[in-house]
Amino acid sequence: MPIHHRHDVVVVGARAAGAATALLLARLGHDVVLLDRAGFPSDTLSTHQLARTGVVLLRRWGLLDPVLASGAPAIRRVTLAAAGESQTRTIKDKAGVDLLVAPRRHILDTIVAEAAAGAGADLRLGTTVTGLLRDGAGRVTGVHGHDAGGSPLEIHARFVVGADGLRSRVAREAGAELIEDRGGDGAAQYTYYDGLPWDAIELIVAERAFTGVFPTHAGQACVWICTPGADARQARRRAASRTEAFTATLRRTAPELAERLTAGRRTAPVTGMLRAPKHLRRAHGPGWALVGDAGYHRDPITGHGLSDAYRDAELLAAALDQALRGDLEEDAALAGYQRRRDEAVRDIFELTCALAALPARPRVRRPAEAAQRRHRRRGGRHRRRSRPRRPPHHGRLTPAFHSTREGNR
């Protein structure tokens, strides 16, 4: 006798990956419940600049205009600085997008979650999931927990999606093992400033540090620093407060920016992570799947976390749609999702791991110098003798380095 499932999918976690997955499944006509223990709007730990891929997806889903209407500024320039030199680029028109955005998470997440509810998903905020339901064969068949008032609840579904972040309860309860672990030796800290003009994303490279600025809502900018975790912890021990440690690091890594910020006003406490894991988990099993940070986490130095979450939400929604409609067997559909996810993350994951090691400070290559190098490659008369190939991050800002936060990949 077939088992009746009350819902098609229950998604645990209503932020970036979870809300997007629920939105897409609901638009495909599926019965979706979307849960989060928080109430919205509320903030979460995030350096929230979207790469181009994320902006393209928001546009495809019809959500870019609401994000811009919320007051998130359209960013059309990126300035990169290293070794006393700088270079500014205009965001190229590609895939129908000629801008980047960095909306605050309490605004962005609310927009996407409300869009999911508007598409038909049952959005239940203030709901805490404490475990998974299973049948006699061990298949996951739902979740149990309690609502905002403390009343116990059970929600049955054909599939449970864990989109509940780095410390995912769904991943832990499902037994989703790590399939690749690159450690967690990087730190990222950030705060917000206002009272200054912000007309571009700024990226500043220094010895053992990568510092940045991106404009966001209400005339503010997020100012962030990525360093080795050991350096961040040492700075904390030497300082009287987290803010003092951040300011001292900023003066060392980006003194010109630190000087400019004295004319502005810090509007939020310093926050961040002193250990940023870099790993992939198995993404599916009988009756369950993982998306976003629950299944794949990387150091924030390349700024692809949100965009990767949105991309993987599309991949998972397509796979679940195939399984729910019977177009593919469940195992085949979800194995395909994991394969496509792993292929999609590979390049940026490797680049993130390389940059998170904070290699020797690059220099900015001048346009004339770049033209000379192209001339030599095309057979110009002035050729240098051959020499060993260097790592891509050594001694210059490479196209890959430029593209990580521009989103031109």
Buried (B, 14 or more C-beta within 10 A) or exposed (E): EEEEBBBBBBBBBBBBBBBBBBBBBBBBEBBBBBBBBBEBBEBEBBBBBBBBBBBBBBBBBEBBEBBBEBEBBBBBBBBBBBEEEBBEBEBEEEBEBBBBBBBBBBBBBBBBBBBBBEBBBBBBBBBBBEBBBBEEEEBBBBBBBBBEEEEEBEBBBBBBBBBBBBEBBBBBBBEBEEEEEBBBBBBBBBBBBBEBEBEBBBBBBBEBBBBBBBBBBEBBBBBBBBBBBEBBBBBBEEBEEBEBBBBBBBEBBBEEBBEBBEEBEBBEEBBBBBBBBBBBBBBBBBBBBBBBBBBBBBBBBBBBBBBBBBBBBBBBBBBBBBBBEEEBEBEEBBBBBBEBBBEBBEEBBEBBBBBBBBBEBBBBBEEEEEEEEEEEEEEEEEEEEEEEEEEEBEEBBBEBBBBBBBBBB
